[in-house]
Amino acid sequence: MERLPPHHDTGAGTRQDKAPRAAQVLVVDDDPAVLMLLEETLLEAGFAVRSARSGDEAVAVSAEFAPDLALLDINMPNMDGIEACREIRRLCGDDFPIVMVTSVDDAMSIQSAFDAGASDFILKPINWPLFQRRMESIIGEWRRAAELNENQQRIAALQRVAPEQAMLVSRNGVVIEDLKERTSNVRPDRVAGFPTLDELYGAEVARRFKQCISAVLKTCQPKSLRFTMNEWGTDRECQADFQVDGRDRVIVVVQSVSDDVRTAPREVYQLAFYDAITGLPNEHLFRRVAKTVCADAALHDSPLALISVGIEGIDEQSGSVNEALAREAARIMSEALARFPELVPIGDQETAERFARGGEREFLLILARVRSADDVNTLVEAIAATFESETPALAVASGVAILPSDGARPEVLLRAARGARKEAMTGGDGNVFHGSAASVPVVNTVDYAIELREALAQGQFELHYQPRVATLTGKVTAVEALLRWNHPMRGYVGLREILHLAKATGMIFDIGDWVLETACAAAAGWSQNAAAPRVSINLSRQELTREGLVGRIHNVLDKTGLDPARLELEVTEAALLRADDTAGLLSMIKALGIGLVLDDFGTGHSSLASLKDYPVDALKIDSSFVSGCTTDSSSAAICEIIIMMAHKMGLSAIAEGVESRAELELLAAQDCDEVQGYLVSKPLPMAELLPLIARTRAPAK
């Protein structure tokens, strides 16, 4: 059933006075609670919503009506989101936007989704306050891309020859538009005067035209037809070329066979393959070049980077200012790239086409001589710095995809880079590597493994601890151990990069062992009285599936002398979903006397029905709900529902990401048991943590 946004006008009216049709979104998730949240958020934002609770149902709904966008959960029973994506892509065509919803550490599923035809992805935990704007941005961008693609397909049909006639024809043979007029000064009297193919070529030829049109629309493959045309009593051999243009339209190019087949004039080639505003190659030419460059890189086993550089601030301006800013952005990009001729040799005629304008506010790059991640980082940082110094009004964010770790085909790499760029824009990071590329930008992982082993041996890893306090008393109840890498050259390396590198190099278990033993030893030192806080440690999916995990934990407790009651392990819903027999494993850990916390709760990774199977002690409300609870009624309601559900099940409720006094007061009013976030304290090194534990005070409410 379709649900319309509030105040949506469905009454009769003229074309002029009717409001624009609400964008229709197909939402697919097997978890009814998450499905409800997605529906209500989209409806409130003004979208029309169709929902489905399984992959096969989503495919059936897609076949019945034409949505503007599909939002698919990856993990679903029977037909999963990836298979559903593949079928919906087949049904709805290449231009249809499909957005996958998946977890931040699920690089393999993200890659599989892109291979199946996904256009974009949204990471869990979902940032609900930004979700509405993200949907509006995705639909707007894909609509603009569809318009651009229409023009490029039309031009591509014309660039091969200078035709006598070039028309856009509907399925039933009605001439919709004259295309030749758009690319030359020839007046299209013939097309303008005859609205149907029957009147243009006679009934018999028109019938053959319609057969070709039907075949092209059915197969999506181009087709040619030879026919005789009688003009002023003289028969002339002609050829008609048919090319699909959307779901119900075909481009028809007619020329005389007796004419010499000519290469497209320079102005037509320029229009087809170059951006009219900046003079740079456009995406159509970039894709052609990328296909050749990627094939060559794969043949020689050479790493290659494809980068999508997004420029924010261009599309917010008026038309003339918009064009001026686009030209300025292209100039600044060229200036920055000129400093790296070995990476982007845009001064070389043969390689200049590796730098292109991809859209209204996007530039595309191919780096075919990548030696390390530092090459890419140095380049994108130089681009950002150049923009900041010359045009502060334009903000820059870059997304990077790597061949072969993110795929071998240029279309897959381009989708991956754009997805990473959008993540950088919404997340505030200036440069984001997509998926597995974030872990190992170049295929040689040996150097990274050596660096990580040296970091362990030389004491470069540190643990910082973020306190958690009782909401009512302000007493420190637990501290979460968070890994930091104090690199001798780069300074502190982010946790996300450490984890990606650790997984890619196989060092995840060594580092996990170090974290467990170091945190337990530290906690044993301060756990000399009953009021001492617990230490909380995060377990990754890889560690959950590690053989002998329970025995390893038991040995560390024996070695450090830490009371098991002083240890907590935090596990995300996503990790539990992808590990086998997690309920049994958690029961064995629980039997040791260790506390268990379900992290990132409420982000929709698994069915709420499975919660009863996990022997956890607490639910940790994801920060995406907490951050909006004082300004968004839906987020506040979600927090309250999770707290009430936890208490009904005999569990504690913990809120993470608390950054304001207003959030603390609201959570206290909702009877949340514990809170954690920068309002209480940032993550602290041991020397700064101990005095805070002694004070055990939270901000007054």
N, C-alpha and C positions, 0 to 999 in steps of 0.2 A: 504494500500500500504506500502511496506517495503522501508525504506530509509536507505541507506548504508552510513558509515562514509566517509569523504573525503579520496581520494587516495586508496579506498578499491579495491583490485585486484579481478575482477570477471572473468578474462580471463582463458583460458585453461592452463594447466601446469601439470607437474608430481606431484605426492604426495610429493616428496622430496623437490621440489623447490617452492611449494605453501606456502604462508603465512598462519598462523593459522586463522581459521574462526573467524570473529568478533562476540563477544557475542551479542545475540539478546535480546532486552528488549522490553516488551510490556508496553506501557505507556497509562494510562487511566485517563482522566480528562474531565469534561464537560465544563470547562472554556477554550475557545480557546487560550486566551493569556497565561495562565499557561501551557497549552499543548505545545504551541510553544516554550516556554522557556525550558521546560523539554526536548523536542526533540532536540533543538539546542545544549543544554549543553551536552547531551549524544552523539550526533553525533560528536561534536568537540572532545570528549574524546575517540572516536574510536569505539563506540558501533553501531550496527545496530538497527534500531528502527521501531517497528510497533506501531501504535497509534489507540486508540478508544475513543469515546466521551461519552460512556454510559456503564453501567454494562453489559447489555445484548449483546452489540456489542463486549465487551471484552471477554465474554464467547464464542461467535461465532468465534472470531479470534483465541482464545486458542485451539478450537477444530480443526481448520484448519492447524495450524502449531505449532511446538514445540519451544517456546521461552526459553531462559535460565533464565529469571527472569520477573516477572510482578510487575509493580509499579502502585498501585491503590489509587485513591482519595477515601476517605470514603464517603463524602457527594455528592451524585449525584442523579438526579431525576430517577423515575421509579425503576429500580434495582440499589440499592446503592452498595457501594464498599464492604460492609460486605457480602451481599448476593452473589455478584459476586465472592468474595474470596472463599466462600463455594463451588460454582459451579466449579471454576477453580481448586480448590484443588481436587475435585472429578474427574475431567477430567485428570489432569496432575500428580496425585499421591502425595504421602507423601513427596518425596524428592525435589519437585519443590519449589523454593524460591518465596514467595509472600511478597512484602513490601508495607505496607499501609502508606499513607501520611495523617497526622492528626494534630490537634492543640495540643499545650503543655498542655492545661487544660482539654483535652477531655478524661479523664481516663475511662469513661464508654464505649466510642466507641473503645478505644484501647483494653479493656478487651473483648468486643464483637468480635473484629477482631481476637484476639488470639484464642478465642473459635471457630471461624469459620475456623481456619487453617492458619492464617497469620504467617509468619516466622519472620518478623521484622517490624519495623516502622521507619519512618522519621518524625521528628517534624516540624510543621510550627510555626514560619516563617522559611523557608528553608535557610540555610546558603549555598548560591550558590557556593562560592569558594571551600567549602569542599564537595559539593555534588558529584562531579566526583570521588574523592578518596573513598567516602563512597560506591558508586556503585561498584567500582573495588574491594573493600574489601569484600563486601557482596557476589559477584559472586565468588570470589576466595575462600572464606571460605566455601561456599556451595558446590563448586566443590570438595574441599578437604574432606568435610564431606560425600559427596556422595561416593567418593572412599573408605573412611573408612567404611562406611555403607555396601558397597559391600563385603568387606572382613569379616565384622562381621556377615553378613547373611550367607556367605559360612561356616564360622566356626561354627555358631549356628546349621547348618544342620548336621555337623559332630560330634558335642560334645555329642550327645545322644548315639551314638553307634560307634563301629569301623567297617565301612562298607567294603564290598568287592570292590565296585566301588562307586565313587562320581564324578559326571560330571556336567559341566555347558552346557546346551543344548539349542539351539535356537528354535524358534517357529516351524520351519520346520523339526526339528529332527536331525540337524547337531550338533555333539559334538564340542563345542567351546574350552573347556578347561578341563583338568583333575585336579580336586580339591584334590584328595587324595594325590597326589604327594606333594602338598604344606603343608600337615600336617603329613607326615610320610616318611619313607625311602623306602617304597614299590615301585618297578618299575612298572609303569602302562602299561605293554606291551599290554594288551587287548584294552585299550582305545586308546593308541597311534596308534595301528595297524588298527583300524576300525573307520572311520570318521563318519559313520551314524548309527542310531539305527537299521535299517534294517540289516546291516551287523553284528551288535553285537548280536541281539536277534532273527533275522528272521522277515519276513514280518508281520505275524499275531501279534506277541507281540509288534513289532514296531508300528503297527497301534493303538493298545491299549495305548501304551506310548503316542502317539501323541494326542489321545483323552484326556488323562489326562492333558497333557501339555496345550492344548487348554482351558480346563475347569479351570485350575489353573490361567492362564493368564486372563481369563474372570472374575473370581470371586475373585481373589487375596487370595484365601483360600487354605491351603495345602491339598494334596490328596494322598492316598495310593492305590497301585495296587498289588494284588497277581497274580503270574504267575508261570508256570512250565518251567524250563530251562533244556535242554538236554545237558549234558557234558560227553563226552567219553562214550556215549551209556547209561548213567544213568540219569533218571529224578530227578530233585531237585527242591523243592518248594522255591521260592524266593519272596521277597517283595521289591517294589520300592516306595520310598517316594518322592513326588514332592513338591517343595516350590518355590514360585515366586521370581525372582531376577531381578528387573527392569521391563521395559515395554515389552520386547520381549524375555526374557530369563528365564529359570527355572533350579533350582538345582535338580538333580536327584541322590538319594542315594539308592544303591541296596545292599541287604544283604540276606543271606540264612535264611529262617524261622527256619530251624532245629537248627541253632546256638543259643546258649544262648544269650539273649539280655544283653549286658554288659554296665555298666556305662562308660562314656568316660574316657580314661586314664587321669591321672593327668596333663600330659603335654598338652593334647588337651584342658582340662578345663582352664589351665593357659593361653593358647594362646587365648581362646575364651573370657575370662573375665578379663584379666589383661593387663595393658600396658607394652609392652616389654622393654621400655626404663627406666621407673621410677619404675616399679614393683607395681604401685598403681592399684586399680580397674579401669576398663575402663568405658566408658559411658554406654555400654550395661549392665554391672552388676549394675551400679549406678541406671539406670532406673528401674531395677527389684527391687532393695532395696527401691527406692523412692516410688514405687507403694504400697508396704507394709506399710512403715512408714506413708505415707500420709493418707492411709485408717485408720490406727490406730489413727492418730491425729484427723481426722474428727469424728471418732466414739466417742472420749473422749472430743470433743470440745476444743482441745488444739492448740494454735497457733504454726505454724511451719514456718521456714525460709529456702528458697532454694537460695543459693548464687553462682553466676558465677564470678570467679576471673580471669580476663584477664591479661596476662603477655606480655608486649610489649618489643621487642628486641630479642626474640628467633628466629622468622622466618626470620630475616634479616641476619642470620649467615650462614656459610657453613654447610654441613651435619654433620661432626664430632663435630664441635663446637656447632652446634644446639643441638645435643644429650647431650653434656656435660652441656649446659645451662639448658636444660629441667630437668636433674637430680638434678642440683643445685637448681633450682626453687622448685622442689618437696621437697628437703631437708629443704629449708628455710620455705616453707609452713608448713611442719610437725613440725618444731621447733616452729613456731608461734602458731600453734594450740595446741601444748602440754601445753601451758600456760592456756588453757581454757578447762580443762577436763570435767567440768560440762556442757559445751555447745557442744563440739565436742569430745566425748570420744573415740578418735581413738586408744587408747591403749587397749580398750576392743574388744575382738575378734568379738563379736556379732554386734558391732557398727562401726568397722573399715571401713566397706564398704560405709559409709556415706561421705567419703572423696575420690575423684576420679580425674583422669585426663580425662577431657572431650574432648580435642583436642590438636592440636599442641602447642597452647599457652593459654590453659584454664584449670582451676581446678574447680571442683564442690564440694559443701558442702551442707549438710542438718543439720540444727539446730533444734532439736526437743524439746528443753527445753527453748524456748524463753520467757522471762518474760516481756521485754520492748524493745523499740527501742534502748535504750542505750546498751543493750547486743550486738546487731548486730553491732552498730557503734563502740563499743569498740573493737570487734573482727577484723573488717576489717581495722580499724586504726592500730591495732597491726601488722597485716599482712603487710600493707604498710610501717610501720616504720621499720620492720625487713628487708624487701627488701632494703629500702633506706640505712640502715646502713651496710648491708652485701654485696649487689650487686647493686650499684647505676646505672649500665648500664641497668637494667631491671626495667621498670616502671609498676606500678600496678593500675588497675581500677576494681571496683567491682560493680555488679548489684544484686539487692535483690528483690525477690518476696516472698509474704507472703500468707500462707494458713490460713484462707479462703478468705481474701479480694481480692486476685489476682487469685483465682481459687482453685479447689479441686483436680484436676488431675495433676499428676507429669509432663506430657508433656506440659500442659498449663503453669505451674509454671516455667518450664525450659525455654520455649520460652520467658516468661515475664522477667525472670532474665537476659537472654542473651540480650534482647532488652535494658534493663536498663544499662547493662554493656557497650554496644556499645555506648549508649548515654553518659556515663561517659567518655569513651575514646575520643569521638569526641568533647565533650563539655568541657573537661579539669577538670571535677570534679572527685575526687577519689572514691566516693561512691554515687550511685544513687539508690533510691528506685523506683521500677516500679509502675506507675499508682497510684491506691488507696493506695498501700503500703507506698507511700511517705507521705501520709497524716496521716495514723494511722497504724504503723507497727504491732500493736497488737490490737485485736478486742475491747478491753476495752477502750472506748473513754471518760469515765467519768473523769479520772484524767486529761486529756488534757483540757476538758471543764472547770474544776475547775481552772487550771493554766491560761487559757485565761481570765476567769472572774476576777481572782486576778490581772492579768496584767492590765486590764482596770481600776479596782478599785484603784490599787496602783500606777498608773501612769508610768508603765513600757513601754508603747507604746510611740513612738516618731514619729514626721514627719520630714523628711529631704526634702529639696526642690532643684530640679535641674533646673537651669535657661535655658531659651530659648531666643535666641537673633535674632534681625533682621540682615539678612546677610549683608546688605550694610552699616548700621549705627553702628552696634554693640550694640544697645540699648536693654536692657532686656525687652522683650515683655510679657513674661509669665514665671511662675515657676510651675513645675510639683510636686505635693505632693506625696511622696513615704514613705510607712509605714516601720518603724523599731521597733524591739522588743528588748529592753535592758534587757535580762533575768538576774536575780540576780546570777545565777549559771553558765550559759552557755555563758554569754556575748551576743553580738548581734546575733540574729537569722535571717536567710535569709528570704527575702520576700516570696519566693516560698514555703518554709516550713510553714510560717504563714498562707498563703492562703489555702494550703492543709488542715492544721489542722482546720482552721476556717470553711471550707466547711464540713469537716467530722463531726465536733461537733455541727453544727448548729449555730455557733457564727458569721457567715459571715455578717449577718445583723447588729448585735450589733457593730462589729468592723467597718463596713461600715458607720454606723451612726456617730461613733466617728470621723472617718477620715473626713467626710463631714463637721461636725460642727466645728472641730478643725481647718481645713484648711480655712474655710470661716471666722471664727473669726480672724485668723491671717491676712488674706488678708484685712479684714475690717480695721485693724490697720495701714496697710501701704498704703491703697488706699485713701489717703487724697487729691491727686491731679490727674489731668488728665493723667499725665505721668506714674502713678504707674502701675506695671505689673498685668496681670490677674493671677489667680491661677487655675491650671488645675488638675482635679481629675479623676482617672480611675474608671469606673463602670464595675463590673463583670457581667457575664451572669446571675448569681443568682439575683443580684440587679435589673437587667433590667426586670426580670419577677416578681419582688416583687409587690404585690398589694399596691397601694397608694404611689408609688415612687414620682410622680409629686407633690403630696401634701406635702410629707416629705421634698422635696427640697425647696418648697415655704416657709414652716414653718422655716427652718434653715436660709433662707435668711432674713426673718422677724426678727428672734431672734438675728442674728449677725449684722444686719444692712448693710450687704454687697450689693453693687449695682450688680444686676444680670449680667450686662455687664462685670463685673470683674471676672466672674466665667466661666470656660470651663469644659466640661465633655468629657473625652476620652473613646471611645467605639471601640473594635476590630471588624473586619469583622466576626470573628468566633462567637462572642457573638450575633451579629445582626442576623446571620444566624439561630441560634438555639432558638431565642426568638420569640414569636408570635406577629404579628402586630407591628413590630418595627418601621415602618415608621410613624404610627399614634402616637406611644409613643414619638418618637423623635420630632414630630411636636408640641406636647403639651409642651415638655421641651423647645423647641425653642421659643414658644409663651411667655415664662416667660422672654425672653431677654437673655438667656444663650447661650454661644457659644458651638458648637459641633465639635469634631475632630474625624475623622475616623483613628484609630490607626492601626499599623502593615500593612499598605496598600501595596498591591502588592504581598502578600504571598500566594494568591490563595485560600483563605477561601471561597469566594463566587464569583458568576458571576459578571463580570464588568458591565453587563447590569443592575444589580440591583442598581448601584450607583445613578442613576438619581432619585430613589425613596426616598433617604435619604436626609433630609434637613440639611446637614452638611456644615460647614464653611471652613474646611481645610482637606487635606489629609496628613497623616504623613507617609513618606517613611520609610519602615522598615530598621533597621540597617544592615541587611544581605546584602542589595544592596549597602548601603553607604560604608560599610567597604571594599568592593572590587572595588569601582568605579574608583580608580586611577591605578589599576593594571589589571582589567578585563574589556574588552570593552563591554561585554554583560551587566554587572552591571551598567556601566556608561550610556549605552543606555536606560536601564530600568529607571534609575533615570530621565533622560531627558524626556522620554515619559510620566512618571507620572506627572512631573512638567508642561509639555505642556498641558496635559489633564486637570489638575486641573485649569490652567489659562483659558482654553477654556470654562470650566464650571463655571467660576467666583469664583473659590475657591482659597485659599492660599495653598502653598506647603511647608511642613515642613520636614526637614531631621533630623532623630535621629541617635545617635551613631557616630557623627563626632569626630574623634580623631586625625586628622593630618591637618596641614595647607594646604597640597596638596588637601585633600578632600574638605576643605572649599573653596579653590580657584576654583575647578572644579564646585562645586554646585553654587557658585556665578556667574560663567560664564554661567551656565544653567538657571539663573534667579530664583533660589530657594529663597523663601521669608524669611524663618526662619531656624535656625539650632540649634541643641541641642546635647550635648555630652561632653566628658571629655576634649576636647580642650577648650571649653568655661568654664566649671566648673563641678566638681563632685557634687553629691547631698550634700547639706549643711544643718546643723542645723540652726535654726532661727538666732542665734547670729552671725553666719558667713555670712548669706544671706543678711542681711540688708545693710552692707557696700558695697557689690557687686551691689545691686540694686542702691545704690547712685552713684556708678561709671558708671554703665550701659555702660561698654566698652567691646567689643569683641576683640580678637587678630587681630592685623592689618593684612590686606591682601596684 
